[in-house]
Amino acid sequence: MEIMKCLLATCLLFFSFGLGAGEILKNGDFEQGTLESWYAPLRGSEGQKLQTTYKDSTSGSFCLRVTGDPAGKYNKNLWLNQPLPPLTQKREYLISFKARSNVKKTVDKYFQVSVCQMLENNQSIVYTGPKISLENHEWAEYTFSFSPHTDARKYIFFVTASNLDADDAVFVDDLSLREVPALKMPEGEFIQNGNFETGSFQGWNWPLRGSRGQELQFINRDTDYGRYCLKISGDPASKYNSNLWMNQTVPVLKQKTEYIISFRGRANVKNISSKKYVKVSICQMFPNGGSIVYTGPYVDLSRPTWTHYELCFMPDHRAGRYDAFITASNLDLEDEVFIDEVSLMEARSFSEAFDPAQKAQGDVDTINYNEYTYTLDKNTGVMTSLAIDGEVFQPLAKNSGVIYVVAERREYLLDGKGNMSKDVPFQAIANYEMVDDMLRETVVFTATEDANGPFKLGLRHGFDSSKYRRIINSLHPVRVIDAKQNTIYSYQKAPNDQNLSRLESFQYVCFPMAFLESDSSYLMAGSLLLDDSVTCSPNIPMNTFPSVQRNPLSVKKGDTFRFEINYKRFSKTENLPRDVWRFYSDHTRTNIEALKPFIPPRYTQPRAYYPGNFGTHTYFVKEREERLFPNSNIWFYSWHDLLNERYPIEGEWYCEGKAINNKPFAKVSAEEVRGHIAHLQKMGHKCALYLRSLANARLCGSKYPEEWYYKAPGVSLYGGGYELPLPEHVAKEVGYNTHKWASFDLNNEEYREFFMDEILQALEFYKPMAIGWDCMVGRLDLLLMTATVYDYIQKNKIPIKCAINEGGPLDQAYNDQVIIENGFLSGKLAMDFEMLRAYTTTISCEERFNLFHDAVANYFDNARTWLSPAGLAVNARYIDYLLSIRPELKEKTKANRAKIGQLCQLRASLYDVGHGACAGYMDEAKPVPPAMLQFCHDAAGLVLVNKSFALRLPTGADTDENHAVAAWCDAKALRLMLWNDESKPYAVNLKLDQKHFASLGWSAEDMKAGRAVQVTPEGEEKTTVTITADGNVISITGKLPPFAGLMIFAEKAS
């Protein structure tokens, strides 16, 4: 039998912890049939032995049997022990044993195996070791790892029972104590003991236990991968049950490098709910502590079989520390989730980079259609080259068109003719057709059998990156990368898919489309079917565009995965990026019945919002009301019932948008809200009634049906990780400390009708002049809601306008104003303003004073901030210039820092206006140059001049690296602004399309009759410009100092 034990021990993948060499305990397997080497002086009330060897064992002949005697004076603390030799400091030791229980009533009873660590004077410091589960009547294995206490000098091994009855029995076998060898991680691995093959939690911190002190994280043998895995259970009575975690610190990750966090998992969870989850993630932290984001996949709690999970990510630019976390939330006692092979490694491509110089293989068919010329491989049926208008976008070369599957970290190529693969359970069919003067490529993968993944299914085409400038990706904020860079992002996250993405804070994917920029053109490439889920991965591998993929975790026979790419070339002599986005949006389609009336966009006519400066919410505070500029457009923020996320018209509720003593979260009544809106609007202000999609996660399944809540892939509640701390007085009343956010699902027809009815009642009761949508972008169901409301308003001729925060072109079609929040400090640069020129509505950009104070602190003190590095660099350019002309501001005083922040905010506001957006929240940046205030007030009610090349800088467009020009007009007024965003003077040489402006009712003479003002963050002065007309061009010339704007105000008599 001893030989069998040794043989079994060698099954460990990396380490051996069986009895034998290295064992510290003596007679831990009790195979001598005695308690030799053990000290067991305690007996029952009649002198009977309560600890004996017993012929019942999982291995060998004997084990230890422990019973109790309630009449015995030792019954509360019945022990046997064995003195140990000194243990080595800073080393790790492993206690392991097997046990089973025959205890009927377990209340107030326990059984523990531990090491007593003592001082030199024999005073105990701590008993270190696990308690067994007395409910478990089958043999179970227990392990516990620890390092000696720094003050410990003596050690005794204890087996302790408490309050057992006479008919109770606990059986223990194979007691072991061994030093754990130092971990040797595989090359390139960042996580220690991620496969748990040490049989311990070595490398992991796991301090949290259940309500009775029991373990909820176990080392378990129920795995298909090696010998051990992690098992996680829950305990609703435990204070840790909503956030049960274990973690370890991992080495610092390299910036701009791709990593993969992966693991295997399976679940045995009976009552799956949106409140339960298990997640393996990397916590990215600021260098000095404080989490930024938890990045990693969730376990699908509905999958009882082992499934591989992985997520690809790049470290957040602000991170300097990293921890690996395994987190469980709200599991029940009977739930079981198993985790194994947790890994963090640098990502490596399994696909070859495309080399345009490698000769193509195989014969091709050439197809010519109008300006399109493309070739199809005769063997595979896949497109292998593409030229449009004579410009070659995809050269004919080896692997220039590839349909592929990656499985088990190996790439397999498929043809596009539906032939079965002998290597992977997929087939693919490719199709090519001309649609609306576009070439449409469609590839459909079909699974030929059930199979566990993960798999990577993809389509990619090669291009010569050296011949192109940039790849412009349709995200918000827009992601613009060099043609030699790669990126990855997923549109419309799919269930049972890894949905690989690299997203910045608050960034989302607008469209499954990107375009490639050369010196002469833009090549649009993407799906027009908005229902498609797809991961876009340009330059993965290198020199591939377009490159699209899906990453299913498993497949069922018959599952299909569809890829669509529409190609169209746009000449740069006739088009700007806004024209690409407009064309794309105008040709989108959907198969979602409720959304079909709104896709492609219906309301694309030019329109404007109300005249007025965009003002901050009053919070029902008189002082904030009095600082508003006359006739402001007010974002009437968070007036609603925050705790229920509802929009009532009676009663009272807690409201984040009302402040008492300058602190939000006061109670407000429906009548008070109505009265305040009426009061503000009587003064000439226009209030946008704040509405959003957020939900209180705590009310899911109780106050509101679970079906009303949006669920992201993996059954987790969307947004469930965001929590808003509640003030003490609110928490005391409601019984919880944080407001945990989720999102309502607007695809749910019942909820959508409920919300629509609620909105209409609120509009009738409060009578605002606008709707202000927040948290309503980035998902088709949210677009459905805003489009439905806008359509209703238009059809019923309700005199109200709509504004949306952080919307894209499709959202723009169903609003009169689109808001950009926090401008360049949050990473929204020139291309973000350009995207919102796809359609013609008012654009406003809200700049917050506190963020500029943060940016100033970052500039001088390198203070930690979430703000965009690119935006901070833009801000720093101005501070450099400001300090060069005003050196007195270098002195570190509160007043100087505040002044610099105020001027930075005004500079950013002028930047926004130059790019076509009315600057908002200037009431927080006083004093503001009067001309600047008047300009933004007027422009908000005028129509933006949006035609490409209607305004041209010397570079040919209306923006270049450091300059931008925009104009607004109607029949009576015209406003034009040219911004110089550099630290040197600028010679103004602006060209206007005379024919286009004439169609709008404006001539050079009309503009001459206006006034010109030169505006800087520090003030304004009248200036002189020359305006002339020559043929089809109106020319405006003059001079601008550094960081200054030219504003032209022109009026016509009524």
JOLINRA-V355820 format. One line per field, one symbol per residue. phi: phi as a letter, one per 20 degrees, with the letter a starting at -180 (. if undefined). A space follows every 10 residues. Layout:
phi = ???
//
This chain:
phi = .fffffffff fgfdcccffp gnfefdlfel ffmcdgmddc eecffdnffd cbebebbebn dcbedcccbg effeffbecc bbfdfgeefm ddccebacbb dcdedefmcb bcdbdedcfg emffdaddre eeeffeedfc eccbdbdgff efccbcecdc dcmfefeebc dcblfbcbfe fgfdeggned delfelffmb egndebeecf fdnefdccec eececmdcbe dcccbgeefe febecbbbfd gfeeflcecc ebadbbccce dfcfeeaccd bdeecfgeon fdaddreeff fededgcecb bebdgffefc cbcecdcccm fegefccdcb lfbcbffcfd ceffdfefff dnecddddbl eecbddffed mdfdbbccln eeecffbflf ccdbcdclmb ecededdnff eedcebcbcd bcbeclmced dccdecfeaf bedfdddbcb cebeffdceb dddedcgfdd cffeedbbbd dlgeflcflf bdcegmebef cebcceddfd bddfbreeef ffebdebgmc fgmcafccbc cffacdgngc cdcccddbec fffccdggff ffggffdfbb degfegfdcf geedffacee gqffdffelm dfffffeffg lfedefflfe fffdlccfcb mcafcfecdc lmcfmcecdg ffffffffff fffofceeff cbefceffef ndfcffffef dfgnmeffmf eecdfefgff gffenbecee eccfefffff ffffffffff fffffelfeb ddeclccnbf ffggffffff fffffelffb dcccemfdgf fgfcbebdde dmlffdnedg ffffgeegdd cfdcceddff fffffffffe dlffbeffgf ffffffgffg fgffdcffff fecfffffff ffffffffff ggfgendffd mffecfedgg ffffffgfff ddeffdfgmf ccfgfodecc gcbbcbbcac fdbccccddd dcecfcefbd ddfffffffe nccffffgfe cdceccgerb bfbdcdcccb mecddccrcc fglccedddc ccff
//
